[in-house]
């Protein structure tokens, strides 16, 4: 019997001692304490010359020491036993075979309609492979299903659950870490036809949408209200995928990430159960924060079918400007100083000389820019406030060797200039030649370490001798690498992989994270182990098991049902460096 079991066995309910008619609120450990010790903590009967209360200062102190000793013994001998018990129950999930798949697909077709299901080869390929993802698998889904409502999603989930078929949610398909890939096959649930604004609560400044609403189109539709949704990832991103990865964007330095802007979610669980995570007020302390649990879970805990989003007021004034620097470190240092002074900027983005070359070659801004490290600023607020903030940032930039500020002319000019930053990845993809791919990935570090990691990472990219760039949301310590390489050359691909892995390891050494906004997906599972350690991931795994016991929802993402030996080794290494796991000698 484990120590935990023995301790639970020894525990007796709080005992009543009739001679004093009071309760002593402590557990009674019959085999760990002698009668003499227990008498110390009992309320004795009143005797001659003795106080009517047995709880003297000395006895209280002695009891406290006794309790602390028991707690210490329990802690050092049994810490982690809960996690160890969880690990004993691990086993690989068992999925339905070909006949089960056929039955599930036939049932969906019969109940929802023929046009709800596709088994077209091109459709399957598009839902299992991404040309801009850092990682792909060789498998594709067996079918793609197109629901029109939460009721449809619930039926699909119930059917897949009955036949043990994996389900993979799909909205924009623009994720970068293999987030919607199908390593176990199964059915892809595509929300293309769930692209409606369900309800716009203008006075409350919130809006209810379906997963396939594209964030830029949403803002275009509601701009007449004076409101907008401020989270701005890549232009093609849709709300469902944004919830799944917990994304952010260029506005994060002022407005934060996706988690801060989701009020509630309608979620279909793996067995078809439909839940709403909370109601619609701006704040609530009722129960667990289930909304926060599902945001960033990459579709592994539930299928999000409806989202209520907070909205913000469109700023009175917006001004966009760029300033150049002689080195990437000078630019990153200036960015850190701007943040430290507390100037309320709207956005602050960094692009190196390679990315500025991409902007010029794309030609979308109508201007040729200097191909040197550059900071993009967006100033928002009142006219007076914007003017003051521009002046302050100019002073900081000049002290960090910055050049003259260049401002976009008019609203249209500002949009064009900012689109150069927003379209950076797509501009780079447009320059690919046959056989080349772009590896795009991100990390985030504490802002004070940003100049260090960018400088070293930039040097490593240059040493590769490939077309590679650094860009990022430096306002919140998040930056990206984009590397163009020959995917058919094993040595070149290995060199790129090693470069990316060193960048991730470097970020972790600086108390950062392996991903600021792309998510884990397939591509960064080992990095997550390094970052958090096995014990923390086992807690996540237990949550997954509780909500999805058959491991049907987007399986293979974030972590596996049963970790491999390599991951265990990585976890031990990570534990030694991050102190997330106590050394065995202390247990």
C-alpha positions as CSV (number, residue, x, y, z in Angstrom):
1,X,0.0,0.0,0.0
2,X,1.4,3.5,-0.9
3,X,2.0,6.1,1.7
4,X,-0.9,8.1,0.3
5,X,-3.2,5.1,0.8
6,X,-2.0,4.5,4.4
7,X,-2.4,8.1,5.3
8,X,-6.0,8.1,4.0
9,X,-6.6,4.8,5.8
10,X,-5.4,6.3,9.1
11,X,-7.6,9.3,8.8
12,X,-10.6,9.4,11.1
13,X,-13.4,12.0,11.0
14,X,-13.0,14.9,13.4
15,X,-13.5,13.4,16.8
16,X,-15.8,14.7,19.6
17,X,-14.6,14.6,23.1
18,X,-17.7,14.6,25.3
19,X,-16.0,15.6,28.5
20,X,-15.5,19.1,27.1
21,X,-18.3,19.2,24.5
22,X,-16.0,20.6,21.8
23,X,-14.6,19.4,18.5
24,X,-10.9,19.2,17.8
25,X,-10.5,20.0,14.1
26,X,-7.6,17.7,13.3
27,X,-7.2,14.3,11.7
28,X,-6.5,11.4,14.0
29,X,-3.6,9.2,12.7
30,X,-4.0,6.1,14.9
31,X,-0.8,4.4,13.8
32,X,1.4,7.4,13.5
33,X,0.8,8.9,16.9
34,X,0.8,7.4,20.4
35,X,-2.0,7.7,22.9
36,X,0.2,10.0,24.9
37,X,0.8,12.3,21.8
38,X,-2.9,12.3,21.0
39,X,-3.8,13.2,24.6
40,X,-1.8,16.4,24.1
41,X,-4.2,17.6,21.6
42,X,-7.4,16.4,23.3
43,X,-9.4,18.7,25.6
44,X,-9.0,17.1,29.0
45,X,-11.6,17.2,31.7
46,X,-11.4,20.1,34.1
47,X,-9.5,19.2,37.2
48,X,-8.5,21.1,40.4
49,X,-5.9,23.8,39.7
50,X,-6.2,23.3,35.9
51,X,-7.5,25.8,33.4
52,X,-10.9,24.9,32.0
53,X,-9.3,25.0,28.5
54,X,-6.7,22.4,27.5
55,X,-5.5,24.6,24.6
56,X,-2.7,26.3,26.4
57,X,0.0,28.1,24.4
58,X,2.5,25.3,25.0
59,X,0.1,22.6,23.7
60,X,-0.8,24.7,20.7
61,X,2.9,25.1,19.8
62,X,3.5,21.4,20.4
63,X,0.6,20.4,18.2
64,X,1.7,22.8,15.5
65,X,5.2,21.2,15.5
66,X,3.6,17.7,15.4
67,X,1.4,18.6,12.4
68,X,4.3,20.2,10.5
69,X,6.4,17.1,11.0
70,X,3.6,14.9,9.6
71,X,3.2,17.2,6.7
72,X,6.9,17.2,6.0
73,X,7.1,13.4,6.1
74,X,4.1,13.1,3.8
75,X,5.5,15.7,1.4
76,X,9.0,14.3,1.0
77,X,7.9,10.7,0.7
78,X,4.8,11.0,-1.4
79,X,5.0,14.0,-3.7
80,X,4.3,13.1,-7.2
81,X,2.4,9.9,-6.3
82,X,-0.7,11.3,-7.9
83,X,1.1,11.9,-11.1
84,X,2.7,8.4,-10.9
85,X,-0.8,6.9,-10.5
86,X,-1.9,8.7,-13.6
87,X,1.1,7.4,-15.5
88,X,0.2,3.8,-14.6
89,X,-3.1,4.1,-16.6
90,X,-1.4,5.1,-19.9
91,X,-2.1,3.1,-23.0
92,X,-2.3,3.8,-26.7
93,X,-5.7,4.8,-27.9
94,X,-7.5,2.3,-30.1
95,X,-9.3,3.7,-33.1
96,X,-12.0,2.1,-35.3
97,X,-11.0,0.3,-38.5
98,X,-12.1,0.6,-42.1
99,X,-15.6,-0.8,-41.5
100,X,-16.1,1.6,-38.6
101,X,-15.1,4.5,-40.8
102,X,-17.4,3.4,-43.5
103,X,-20.3,3.1,-41.1
104,X,-19.6,6.5,-39.6
105,X,-19.5,8.2,-43.0
106,X,-22.6,6.4,-44.2
107,X,-24.5,7.5,-41.0
108,X,-23.4,11.1,-41.5
109,X,-24.4,11.1,-45.2
110,X,-27.8,9.5,-44.4
111,X,-28.7,11.9,-41.6
112,X,-27.2,15.2,-42.8
113,X,-27.0,14.8,-46.6
114,X,-24.7,13.8,-49.4
115,X,-23.3,17.3,-49.8
116,X,-22.1,17.4,-46.2
117,X,-19.4,14.8,-46.9
118,X,-16.5,14.8,-49.3
119,X,-14.0,12.0,-50.1
120,X,-12.5,13.8,-53.1
121,X,-8.7,13.3,-53.2
122,X,-7.9,17.0,-53.6
123,X,-10.1,17.9,-50.7
124,X,-8.5,15.2,-48.5
125,X,-5.0,16.4,-49.4
126,X,-5.9,20.1,-48.6
127,X,-7.1,19.0,-45.1
128,X,-4.1,16.9,-44.2
129,X,-1.2,18.9,-45.7
130,X,0.0,22.5,-45.4
131,X,2.6,24.0,-47.7
132,X,3.6,26.6,-45.2
133,X,3.6,24.4,-42.1
134,X,6.9,23.5,-40.4
135,X,5.8,19.8,-40.3
136,X,3.4,17.5,-42.2
137,X,2.4,13.8,-42.0
138,X,2.0,11.4,-44.9
139,X,-1.6,10.6,-43.9
140,X,-4.8,12.4,-44.9
141,X,-8.3,12.3,-43.5
142,X,-10.6,9.6,-44.8
143,X,-13.4,12.2,-45.3
144,X,-14.1,15.9,-44.8
145,X,-17.5,16.8,-43.3
146,X,-19.0,20.3,-43.6
147,X,-21.5,21.0,-40.7
148,X,-23.9,24.0,-40.9
149,X,-24.8,24.3,-37.2
150,X,-23.9,23.2,-33.6
151,X,-26.5,20.5,-33.9
152,X,-24.7,19.1,-36.9
153,X,-21.4,19.2,-35.1
154,X,-22.9,17.4,-32.1
155,X,-24.3,14.6,-34.4
156,X,-20.9,14.2,-36.1
157,X,-19.2,13.9,-32.8
158,X,-21.7,11.4,-31.4
159,X,-21.3,9.3,-34.6
160,X,-17.5,9.4,-34.5
161,X,-17.5,8.7,-30.7
162,X,-19.6,5.6,-31.3
163,X,-17.3,4.2,-33.9
164,X,-14.0,5.5,-32.3
165,X,-13.1,7.7,-35.2
166,X,-10.6,10.7,-34.8
167,X,-12.0,14.2,-35.4
168,X,-9.9,17.1,-36.5
169,X,-11.5,20.6,-36.5
170,X,-10.6,22.8,-39.5
171,X,-11.3,26.5,-40.2
172,X,-8.8,28.7,-42.0
173,X,-6.1,26.1,-42.5
174,X,-3.3,28.7,-42.0
175,X,-1.7,27.3,-38.9
176,X,2.1,26.7,-39.0
177,X,2.9,23.8,-36.7
178,X,0.9,21.0,-38.3
179,X,-2.0,21.9,-36.0
180,X,-4.7,20.4,-38.4
181,X,-2.7,17.5,-39.8
182,X,-4.2,14.0,-39.5
183,X,-1.5,11.6,-38.2
184,X,-4.2,9.1,-37.3
185,X,-6.5,9.7,-40.3
186,X,-10.1,10.1,-39.3
187,X,-12.6,12.8,-40.2
188,X,-11.8,16.5,-40.8
189,X,-14.6,18.8,-39.6
190,X,-14.5,21.8,-41.9
191,X,-16.4,24.9,-40.7
192,X,-16.6,26.6,-44.2
193,X,-20.4,26.9,-44.0
194,X,-20.4,28.1,-40.4
195,X,-19.3,31.7,-41.2
196,X,-22.2,33.8,-39.9
197,X,-22.4,36.6,-37.4
198,X,-25.0,35.1,-35.0
199,X,-25.7,38.3,-32.9
200,X,-24.1,41.7,-32.7
201,X,-24.6,43.3,-29.2
202,X,-23.5,46.8,-30.1
203,X,-24.3,48.5,-26.8
204,X,-22.5,45.7,-24.9
205,X,-19.6,45.8,-27.2
206,X,-19.6,42.1,-28.0
207,X,-20.5,39.9,-30.9
208,X,-21.4,36.2,-31.3
209,X,-19.8,34.5,-34.3
210,X,-19.3,31.1,-35.9
211,X,-15.8,29.5,-36.3
212,X,-15.3,30.3,-40.0
213,X,-15.7,34.1,-39.7
214,X,-12.5,35.7,-41.0
215,X,-11.3,38.4,-38.6
216,X,-10.7,41.1,-41.3
217,X,-14.1,40.6,-42.8
218,X,-15.6,40.8,-39.4
219,X,-14.0,44.2,-38.8
220,X,-15.1,45.4,-42.2
221,X,-18.8,44.5,-41.5
222,X,-18.9,46.2,-38.1
223,X,-16.7,49.3,-38.7
224,X,-19.8,51.5,-39.1
225,X,-20.5,50.9,-35.4
226,X,-17.2,52.5,-34.3
227,X,-16.1,49.1,-32.9
228,X,-13.5,46.5,-34.0
229,X,-12.0,43.2,-33.0
230,X,-8.4,44.0,-32.2
231,X,-6.7,40.6,-32.4
232,X,-4.9,40.5,-35.8
233,X,-2.9,37.4,-36.8
234,X,-2.2,36.5,-40.5
235,X,-4.8,37.9,-43.0
236,X,-6.3,34.5,-43.8
237,X,-6.9,33.5,-40.1
238,X,-10.4,32.7,-39.0
239,X,-11.9,32.9,-35.5
240,X,-12.1,29.2,-34.9
241,X,-8.5,28.6,-35.6
242,X,-7.6,31.8,-33.6
243,X,-9.3,30.3,-30.6
244,X,-7.6,27.0,-31.1
245,X,-4.1,28.3,-31.1
246,X,-4.7,31.2,-28.7
247,X,-3.1,33.5,-31.3
248,X,-2.2,37.2,-31.1
249,X,-0.8,39.6,-33.7
250,X,0.7,43.0,-34.2
251,X,-1.9,44.6,-31.8
252,X,-0.9,42.4,-28.9
253,X,1.4,45.0,-27.3
254,X,-1.7,47.2,-26.6
255,X,-4.7,44.8,-26.7
256,X,-3.2,41.5,-25.6
257,X,-3.9,38.0,-27.0
258,X,-7.0,36.0,-28.0
259,X,-7.6,34.8,-24.4
260,X,-8.4,38.3,-23.3
261,X,-11.0,38.8,-26.0
262,X,-13.1,35.6,-25.8
263,X,-16.2,36.1,-23.5
264,X,-17.6,32.5,-23.8
265,X,-17.6,29.5,-26.1
266,X,-20.1,26.9,-27.2
267,X,-18.2,23.7,-27.3
268,X,-19.1,20.2,-28.5
269,X,-17.4,17.5,-26.5
270,X,-16.1,14.3,-27.9
271,X,-19.3,12.4,-27.2
272,X,-21.5,15.1,-28.7
273,X,-22.4,16.8,-25.5
274,X,-22.9,20.6,-26.0
275,X,-21.8,23.0,-23.3
276,X,-21.5,26.8,-22.9
277,X,-18.4,27.8,-20.9
278,X,-20.1,30.8,-19.2
279,X,-22.6,33.6,-19.8
280,X,-22.1,37.0,-21.4
281,X,-21.0,39.6,-18.8
282,X,-17.6,41.1,-19.1
283,X,-16.5,39.6,-15.8
284,X,-17.5,36.5,-13.8
285,X,-16.0,34.5,-11.0
286,X,-18.5,31.7,-11.2
287,X,-16.8,28.3,-11.3
288,X,-13.8,27.2,-13.2
289,X,-12.5,29.3,-16.1
290,X,-13.5,26.8,-18.8
291,X,-13.3,29.5,-21.5
292,X,-9.6,29.9,-20.8
293,X,-9.1,26.1,-20.8
294,X,-10.5,25.7,-24.3
295,X,-8.7,28.7,-25.8
296,X,-5.3,27.5,-27.0
297,X,-6.2,23.8,-26.7
298,X,-5.9,23.3,-30.5
299,X,-9.2,21.4,-30.7
300,X,-7.9,18.6,-28.4
301,X,-10.5,19.1,-25.7
302,X,-13.6,20.1,-27.6
303,X,-14.9,21.4,-30.9
304,X,-15.7,25.1,-30.7
305,X,-18.9,25.9,-32.7
306,X,-19.7,29.4,-31.5
307,X,-17.7,32.2,-30.0
308,X,-18.7,35.4,-28.2
309,X,-16.0,38.1,-28.6
310,X,-15.3,41.3,-26.9
311,X,-14.9,44.4,-29.1
312,X,-13.0,47.6,-28.7
313,X,-13.6,51.2,-29.8
314,X,-11.8,52.2,-33.0
315,X,-9.1,54.8,-32.0
316,X,-9.8,58.4,-33.0
317,X,-6.3,58.8,-34.6
318,X,-3.9,56.3,-36.2
319,X,-0.5,57.1,-37.5
320,X,2.0,54.6,-39.0
321,X,5.7,55.2,-39.2
322,X,9.0,53.4,-39.8
323,X,12.5,54.1,-38.5
324,X,15.7,52.3,-39.6
325,X,18.7,51.2,-37.5
326,X,22.3,50.1,-38.3
327,X,22.0,46.7,-36.6
328,X,19.3,44.3,-35.5
329,X,20.5,44.7,-31.9
330,X,20.1,48.5,-32.0
331,X,16.5,48.1,-33.3
332,X,15.6,45.5,-30.6
333,X,17.2,47.6,-27.9
334,X,15.2,50.7,-28.9
335,X,12.0,48.5,-28.8
336,X,12.8,47.4,-25.2
337,X,13.4,51.0,-24.2
338,X,10.1,52.2,-25.6
339,X,8.3,49.5,-23.6
340,X,10.1,50.4,-20.4
341,X,9.1,54.0,-20.6
342,X,5.4,53.0,-20.7
343,X,4.6,54.9,-23.9
344,X,1.1,53.7,-25.0
345,X,1.9,52.6,-28.6
346,X,-0.5,50.6,-30.7
347,X,2.0,48.3,-32.4
348,X,5.7,47.9,-32.6
349,X,7.1,45.4,-35.2
350,X,10.6,44.5,-36.2
351,X,11.8,43.5,-39.7
352,X,15.4,42.8,-40.6
353,X,17.1,43.8,-43.9
354,X,16.1,40.5,-45.6
355,X,12.4,41.0,-44.9
356,X,12.6,44.6,-46.1
357,X,14.1,43.3,-49.3
358,X,11.0,41.0,-49.5
359,X,8.7,44.0,-49.1
360,X,10.5,45.8,-51.9
361,X,10.4,42.8,-54.2
362,X,6.7,42.4,-53.5
363,X,6.1,46.0,-54.4
364,X,2.8,46.3,-52.5
365,X,3.5,49.6,-50.7
366,X,4.3,51.7,-53.8
367,X,7.6,52.7,-52.3
368,X,11.2,51.4,-52.2
369,X,12.4,51.1,-48.6
370,X,16.0,51.0,-47.2
371,X,17.0,47.4,-46.8
372,X,18.2,47.6,-43.2
373,X,16.8,46.6,-39.8
374,X,13.5,48.5,-39.4
375,X,11.0,49.1,-36.7
376,X,7.3,49.7,-37.7
377,X,5.2,51.7,-35.3
378,X,1.5,52.3,-35.1
379,X,0.4,55.1,-32.9
380,X,-3.2,55.2,-31.8
381,X,-5.4,57.3,-29.6
382,X,-6.5,60.9,-29.6
383,X,-4.8,63.4,-32.0
384,X,-3.0,65.1,-29.1
385,X,-1.9,61.8,-27.6
386,X,-0.6,60.4,-30.8
387,X,1.5,63.6,-31.4
388,X,3.0,63.4,-27.9
389,X,3.8,59.7,-28.2
390,X,5.5,60.1,-31.6
391,X,7.8,62.8,-30.1
392,X,8.7,60.5,-27.2
393,X,9.5,57.5,-29.4
394,X,11.6,59.7,-31.7
395,X,13.8,60.6,-28.8
396,X,14.3,57.0,-27.8
397,X,15.0,55.9,-31.4
398,X,17.6,58.6,-31.9
399,X,19.4,57.6,-28.7
400,X,19.6,54.0,-30.0
401,X,21.2,55.1,-33.4
402,X,17.8,55.3,-35.2
403,X,17.4,57.3,-38.4
404,X,14.7,59.7,-39.4
405,X,11.1,58.7,-39.0
406,X,9.1,58.2,-42.2
407,X,5.4,58.5,-41.9
408,X,2.7,57.0,-44.2
409,X,0.6,59.6,-45.9
410,X,-3.1,59.4,-45.2
411,X,-5.3,56.5,-44.2
412,X,-4.7,54.6,-47.4
413,X,-0.9,55.0,-47.2
414,X,-1.0,53.7,-43.6
415,X,-3.0,50.6,-44.7
416,X,-0.5,49.9,-47.5
417,X,2.5,50.3,-45.3
418,X,1.1,48.1,-42.5
419,X,0.1,45.5,-45.0
420,X,3.8,45.1,-45.8
421,X,4.2,43.8,-42.3
422,X,1.0,41.8,-42.2
423,X,1.7,40.1,-45.5
424,X,5.4,39.3,-44.6
425,X,5.0,35.5,-44.6
426,X,2.9,35.4,-47.8
427,X,5.3,37.8,-49.5
428,X,8.1,35.3,-48.7
429,X,6.1,32.4,-49.9
430,X,5.6,34.1,-53.2
431,X,9.3,34.2,-53.8
432,X,9.7,30.4,-53.6
433,X,11.1,28.4,-56.5
434,X,10.3,24.8,-57.3
435,X,11.4,22.4,-54.6
436,X,11.8,25.1,-51.9
437,X,9.8,25.5,-48.7
438,X,9.6,28.2,-46.0
439,X,10.0,27.2,-42.4
440,X,8.3,29.8,-40.2
441,X,8.3,29.5,-36.4
442,X,8.2,31.6,-33.3
443,X,9.4,31.9,-29.7
444,X,8.9,34.5,-27.0
445,X,11.2,35.7,-24.2
446,X,11.0,38.3,-21.4
447,X,11.4,41.7,-23.1
448,X,14.7,42.4,-21.4
449,X,16.3,39.4,-23.2
450,X,14.9,40.3,-26.6
451,X,18.0,42.1,-28.0
452,X,20.2,39.1,-26.9
453,X,18.2,36.3,-28.5
454,X,17.5,38.3,-31.7
455,X,21.2,39.2,-32.2
456,X,22.4,35.6,-31.7
457,X,19.6,34.1,-33.8
458,X,20.1,36.5,-36.6
459,X,23.8,35.6,-36.7
460,X,23.0,31.9,-36.9
461,X,20.5,32.5,-39.7
462,X,23.1,34.5,-41.7
463,X,25.6,31.6,-41.1
464,X,23.2,29.2,-42.8
465,X,23.8,31.0,-46.1
466,X,20.1,30.7,-47.0
467,X,17.4,33.2,-47.6
468,X,16.2,33.7,-44.1
469,X,14.7,36.6,-42.1
470,X,13.8,37.7,-38.6
471,X,10.6,39.6,-37.9
472,X,8.3,39.8,-35.0
473,X,6.0,41.4,-32.4
474,X,8.8,42.9,-30.4
475,X,6.4,44.8,-28.2
476,X,5.6,41.6,-26.3
477,X,8.9,39.7,-26.7
478,X,7.7,37.5,-29.5
479,X,9.6,37.1,-32.8
480,X,9.6,34.8,-35.8
481,X,12.2,33.2,-38.1
482,X,11.4,32.5,-41.7
483,X,13.8,30.3,-43.6
484,X,13.6,29.3,-47.3
485,X,15.3,26.0,-48.0
486,X,15.5,23.2,-50.4
487,X,13.2,20.5,-49.0
488,X,14.8,17.8,-51.3
489,X,18.2,18.3,-49.8
490,X,18.5,16.3,-46.5
491,X,21.6,18.1,-45.3
492,X,20.1,21.5,-45.9
493,X,16.9,20.5,-44.2
494,X,18.8,19.1,-41.2
495,X,20.8,22.4,-40.9
496,X,17.6,24.4,-40.8
497,X,16.0,22.1,-38.2
498,X,19.1,22.4,-36.0
499,X,19.1,26.2,-36.3
500,X,15.4,26.3,-35.3
501,X,15.9,24.0,-32.4
502,X,18.8,26.0,-31.1
503,X,16.6,29.1,-31.2
504,X,13.9,27.4,-29.2
505,X,16.4,26.0,-26.7
506,X,17.9,29.5,-26.4
507,X,14.5,31.0,-25.6
508,X,13.9,28.4,-22.9
509,X,17.3,29.1,-21.3
510,X,16.1,32.8,-21.1
511,X,12.9,31.8,-19.3
512,X,10.9,32.1,-22.5
513,X,8.5,29.9,-24.3
514,X,8.8,27.7,-27.4
515,X,5.9,29.4,-29.0
516,X,4.3,32.8,-28.5
517,X,1.3,32.4,-30.8
518,X,1.6,29.5,-33.3
519,X,0.8,26.8,-30.8
520,X,2.4,23.3,-30.3
521,X,0.7,21.2,-32.9
522,X,2.9,18.4,-34.1
523,X,6.0,20.5,-34.6
524,X,6.9,21.5,-31.0
525,X,5.8,18.6,-28.8
526,X,9.4,17.8,-27.7
527,X,10.0,21.5,-27.0
528,X,6.9,21.6,-24.8
529,X,8.4,18.8,-22.7
530,X,11.6,20.7,-22.4
531,X,9.7,23.8,-21.4
532,X,7.3,22.3,-18.8
533,X,8.5,18.9,-17.8
534,X,6.5,15.6,-17.7
535,X,4.7,16.3,-14.5
536,X,3.0,19.4,-15.8
537,X,2.2,17.7,-19.1
538,X,0.7,14.8,-17.2
539,X,-1.7,17.2,-15.5
540,X,-2.7,18.4,-19.0
541,X,-3.0,14.8,-20.2
542,X,-5.3,14.0,-17.3
543,X,-7.6,16.9,-18.3
544,X,-7.6,15.6,-21.9
545,X,-8.4,12.1,-20.7
546,X,-11.3,13.3,-18.6
547,X,-12.9,15.3,-21.5
548,X,-11.9,12.9,-24.3
549,X,-11.3,9.4,-22.8
550,X,-10.9,7.8,-26.2
551,X,-8.4,10.4,-27.5
552,X,-10.5,11.2,-30.5
553,X,-10.2,15.0,-30.7
554,X,-7.2,16.1,-32.9
555,X,-5.0,13.3,-31.6
556,X,-1.3,13.6,-31.8
557,X,-1.2,17.3,-31.1
558,X,0.4,19.1,-28.1
559,X,1.3,15.8,-26.5
560,X,0.8,12.1,-27.1
561,X,-1.4,9.7,-25.1
562,X,1.7,7.8,-24.2
563,X,5.0,9.7,-24.3
564,X,8.0,8.1,-26.0
565,X,11.3,7.4,-24.4
566,X,12.9,10.3,-26.2
567,X,10.4,12.7,-24.7
568,X,11.1,11.2,-21.2
569,X,14.8,11.8,-21.6
570,X,14.1,15.4,-22.8
571,X,11.9,15.9,-19.7
572,X,14.6,14.8,-17.3
573,X,17.0,17.1,-19.0
574,X,14.5,19.9,-18.8
575,X,13.7,19.3,-15.2
576,X,17.4,19.7,-14.2
577,X,17.6,23.1,-16.0
578,X,14.2,24.5,-15.2
579,X,13.7,23.2,-11.6
580,X,10.2,22.2,-12.5
581,X,10.9,18.8,-11.0
582,X,12.6,18.2,-7.7
583,X,15.7,16.0,-7.7
584,X,15.1,12.4,-6.5
585,X,17.4,13.0,-3.5
586,X,14.8,15.5,-2.2
587,X,11.9,13.2,-2.5
